[in-house]
């Protein structure tokens, strides 16, 4: 049996990834402004959203990692991380305004 007649062209299954472009300074300002008018229901939600946006902006964490971040990972003004690739521990300094925003949240 000649299997050549059943052969089809196989295309790569790898997706075409678009480069991630960081927010501009203006876009970051708009995001922070939006946290000022975010509904504060339940009480404290606006504070959480602002802290979340600041954490994402200054840490570079992915959304899922920021959501799962535990308070113990912040020591004084530094965020403790362990790199997945090499297993190296690092402390990333965060601006005081980020630390203050995180401290103002209850969880």
C-alpha positions in Angstrom: 0.0 0.0 0.0 1.4 3.4 -1.0 1.1 5.7 2.1 2.1 8.7 0.1 -1.4 9.2 -1.1 -2.6 9.7 2.5 0.0 12.2 3.4 -1.2 15.8 4.1 0.8 18.9 4.7 1.3 19.4 8.4 1.5 22.9 9.6 3.2 24.0 12.8 0.9 24.1 15.8 3.0 26.8 17.4 1.0 30.0 17.7 2.1 33.3 16.5 2.8 35.3 19.6 2.6 39.1 19.4 5.2 40.9 21.5 3.9 42.3 24.8 4.1 46.1 24.7 4.2 47.8 28.1 1.7 50.5 29.0 2.8 54.1 28.2 3.2 56.6 31.0 -0.1 58.1 30.0 -1.9 54.8 30.1 -0.4 54.0 33.6 -1.7 57.4 34.8 -5.2 56.6 33.4 -5.2 53.2 35.2 -4.3 54.8 38.5 -6.9 57.5 37.9 -9.5 54.8 37.3 -8.7 53.3 40.7 -9.8 56.7 42.3 -13.3 56.4 40.9 -13.7 52.6 41.2 -16.8 51.8 43.3 -15.9 51.2 46.9 -18.4 48.4 47.4 -17.9 46.4 49.4 -16.0 48.9 51.6 -12.2 48.7 51.0 -12.5 47.4 47.4 -11.2 50.6 45.9 -8.1 50.4 48.2 -7.5 46.8 47.1 -7.8 47.6 43.4 -5.3 50.5 43.7 -2.9 48.3 45.6 -3.3 45.6 43.0 -2.6 48.0 40.1 0.4 49.5 41.8 1.8 46.0 42.6 1.4 45.0 39.0 3.0 48.2 37.7 6.1 48.1 40.0 6.7 44.4 40.4 6.2 43.1 36.9 4.3 40.1 38.3 1.7 38.3 36.2 -1.9 38.9 37.3 -2.3 35.3 38.6 0.9 35.7 40.7 -0.1 39.1 42.0 -3.6 37.7 43.1 -1.9 34.7 44.9 0.8 36.8 46.5 1.0 36.3 50.3 1.9 39.0 52.8 4.9 37.0 54.0 6.5 37.6 50.6 7.0 41.3 51.4 9.8 42.0 53.8 10.1 45.6 54.8 10.1 47.3 51.4 11.1 44.3 49.3 9.2 41.6 47.5 10.7 38.1 47.9 10.6 36.0 44.8 12.1 32.7 43.7 12.9 32.4 40.0 11.3 29.4 38.4 14.1 28.8 35.9 17.1 28.8 38.2 15.5 28.6 41.6 17.4 31.7 42.7 15.9 33.8 45.5 15.7 37.5 44.9 14.4 40.5 46.8 12.9 43.1 44.5 12.6 46.6 46.0 9.2 48.2 45.8 8.5 52.0 46.1 7.2 53.1 49.4 3.8 54.1 47.9 3.3 50.4 46.8 4.1 49.1 50.2 1.8 51.7 51.8 -1.0 50.7 49.4 -0.6 47.0 50.2 -0.5 47.7 54.0 -3.8 49.6 53.7 -5.6 46.5 52.4 -6.9 43.8 54.7 -5.9 40.9 52.5 
